[in-house]
Amino acid sequence: GLSTAAQNISMYGHYTQDLGAYAKEEAARLREKSGRRPSATERSLSLENPDYDNGRCGKCCSCMLRCKKFLIACVGEDWIFLILLGLFMGLISWGMDYGIDYCLHAQKWVYMSLENNVFLQYLAWVTHAVVLITFSAGFTQLLGSHAVGSGIPEMKTILRGVVLKEYLTCKTFVAKVVSLTSALGSGMPLGKEGPFVHIACLCAAMLSRFMSVFGNVYQNKTRYIEMLSAASAVGLASCFAAPIGGVLFSIEATGTVFLVRNYWRGFLAATISALFFRILAVWDTEEETITALFKTRFSTDFPFDLKELLAFAVLGIASGILGALFVYLNRLIFEFIRNQNFIKNFFMKRRLLYPVLVTILISTLTFPPGFGQFMGSQLTQKESLLSFFDNRTWSKPGTAEDYDYPDFSYAWKHPQVNVFVTLGLFVFMKFWMSALAITMPVPCGSFIPTFVIGAAFGRLAGECMAAWFPDGIYSDGTVYPIVPGAYAVAGAAALSGAVSHTVSTAVIIFELTGQISYLLPVMIAVILANVVAQSFQPSLYDSMIKIKKLPYLPELGWGHNEKYNIRVKDFMTRDVTYITLNCCYRDLQDVLQAGDHLKTLALLKSSQSRILLGSIERVELQAVVSQQLGRPRRLEYLRERAAAKRKRQSVVSHLSSEGISQKATLEVRFQVNQVWSSTPRRTSLCLQRLHSIFCLEPSEKKAMAASLSLHDSSPRLQIEEWEESQLDEPVDFDNCKIEPAPFQLVEHTSLHKTHTMFSLLRLDHAYVTSIGRLIGMVSLKELQKAIDGSLEVKGAKVRPPMASLRDVRSSSCNIEIEATELHKLWDQYNSRSLPRKHLPSDSDEKS
């Protein structure tokens, strides 16, 4: 049947007979040949239950099997997976918050119970933080060191297609949850939201392994990446109860390209997680009903005057500068510790000493009776946010709007200094403390610290506006009062957005506060903060990727229009490692043992033509070499040599035994007849025996010498000689999986297009060809160097911005050369005899 169908196919891909009609004819022929076939229902029942026709309970058994199959299929669906993920993450978030609040209340309780002794208060304050941070760092180092840090930079790398071993395991999950709870319970300026993105992805990875029992689709790499992408949205949603902002933040922070078909997955899991998180709070009597996490009551009739938009714009610009400075300061601390060999070696040998010293420093400065009294150190981060979002104005008597809300303003009103000093000290001290604290080897994030600092900075700006305009802004006969809490909301969204290079923080703040009265001012502040921050520094997550040297492709920055004029041939690597179709195993082994550990190698037709035929993975080539020179082949060779050796030895022993037996017979007879002989006669008899044994025929001597030489030769030398002979044989690519169409670029492809292709397809390399010939290769490393503008790296020679204005003559010459080579190649292939559709000749017609 296949041969008949193949004859109907022409070289241009057209069919002389319709495949549908041909398939119907073949099916009818097979049906008539085999007779009546059972129906589909009968076949399914007979396959599922062989005793369907025999037993009385056959129908019940088949029904049970169908129900079981239906349940397994339902459990393996995506919506079941996403609902379970949301429920688990909501439960974990609520449990961690309960543990963190318990630790913080314990610290306050011990501190208040020792109010008569300041030294004991200081000792208890510092000891509480040091013990919890030490436990967090030690537990992380013992169980899973991959749990250190935020986790968003690593997840950003994984979602791009890079495999990071031991990063999404059960040990890392336990280490992350326990250590993060301990670290946040210490009271250090650390965040929960970044690590929770990692925890959600860990939970999704473990759930995928469990769900693969019900459906093999979760073992697919593409589906696995899609589930991790949906899980990254759950992390923030389960912390802030902000499903919309969580999905948008995950798209901006963890992915360069987001598939639209994953939208519903992210929103479903995030909504279930946020809903369950708030239901648990109501069940625990923390809340009366499901409300916003940081509820505000700003005026909705006339929330702000248009003149205030200028103040919000200035706040956004200042927040962008502060965000870039925060990223720079954090990277400066990391690089200082890593570049100083003495400090690096000192802390590497004493891993727990660095977090202990940082904790002692921060705890000492935030001790409430000490310097901490000037920056509200007795409040937690949640209580600080509630105080910053307060509608009341602290710098003057009276309120902008009174409502029943927890009053934490006492922490910012000091008898010796005013509110501006306390807020300014809080912003300055928490700024560098947070940048220092997130360098500790514990699970920690930066979102909440920057969120709190931005809220304090916005509150300071709002208090300044209220002091400058004590009666409000008068416009069109209406007085618009200044609400400092609104500036705190805008500052929190702007600074956190500037650090993370995201705009979705505006949506998060709306979901947190439950109001969108200040939608326009907050969006203006966030967008301006992003513009300023991206002009100076990368995001904090990209900065950590560079520090950790993770394989990730950076984004094309703003204001670098000259990068659109850069072509592939300006930064590609021309010295490409490749193998040819007619290479031997020795060449293949030399390529595999080379220094560059490429995952795939280019397969060329020959070194002269350099025609790219495809690419082969390194693992496949290693398997080919091991199959040719592996242990089974060596054992087979040794068995063959041993069999040949035994055969030669048997021939030699047979020939020698015949001569020895003849002479031995004569000797026995001689001994019987000459027993009475004397001693000299016996000596002569022994000499005769030795002579009969060693004085063999010439053919017998050659066989014995060959046997002795074979016995004396070393097996190691034999194997080495065999390997040398095997290495000179040509490689057999029949059992090798060859990628016939690897991704290719032309040398005139722009940098912008190359970056887009690498991001969309999650590539790690691409070959550069010209008329089918391999002329270079672009890997992730070269593309990173080209985007960063590095000129020192070999193969990454970025041309100047005006390089697009090339000489017309040189370009025309290049075009003519390429056209000539193309015509030659076409003539070469046109001269070959190609299979054509058979046409009846005259002779056929005559016959």
Buried (B, 14 or more C-beta within 10 A) or exposed (E): EEEEBEEEBEEEEEEEEEEEEBEEEEEEEEEEEEEEEEEEEEEBBBEBBEEBEEEEEBEEBBEEBBEEEEEEEEBBBBEBBBBBBBBBBBBBBBEBBBBBBEBBEEBBEBBEEBEEEEEBBBEBBBBBBBBBBBBBBBBBBEBBBBBBBBBBBBBBBBBBBBEEEEBBBEBBBBBBBBBBBBBBBBBBBBBBBBBBBBBBBBBBBBBBBEBBEBBEBBEEEEBBBBBBBBBBBBBBBBBBBBBBBBBBBBBBBBBBEBEEEBBEBBBBBBBBBBBBBBBBBEEEEEBEEEEBBBBBBBBEEEBBBEEBBEBBBEBBBBBBBBBBBBBBBBBEBBEEEEEEEEEEEEBEEEBBEBBBBBBBBBBBBBBBBBBBBBBBBBBBBBBBBBBBBBBBBBBEEEEBBEEEBEEBBEBBEBEEBBBBBBBBBBBEBBBBBBBBBBBBBBBBBBBBBBBBBBBBBBBBBBBBBBBEBEEBBEEEEEEBBBBBBBBBBBBBBBBBBBBBBBBBBBBBBBBBBBBBBBEBBBBBBBBBBBBBBBEBBBBBBBBBBBBEEBBBBBBBEEEEEBBEBBBBBBBBBEEBBBBBBEBBBBBBBEBBEEEEEBEBBBBBBEEEEBBBBBBBBBEBBEBBBEEBBEEEBBEEBBEEBEEEBEEBBEBBBEBBEEBBEEBBEEBEEBEEEEEEEEEEEEEEBEEBEEEBEEEBEEEBEEBBEBBEEBEEEEEEEBBEEBBEEBBEEEBEBEEBEEBEEBBBBEBEBBBEEBBBBBBEEBBBBBBBBBBBBBBBBBBBBBBBBBBBEBEEBEBBBBBEBEEEEEEEEEEEEEEEEEEEEEEEBEEEEEEEEEEEEEEEEEEEEEE
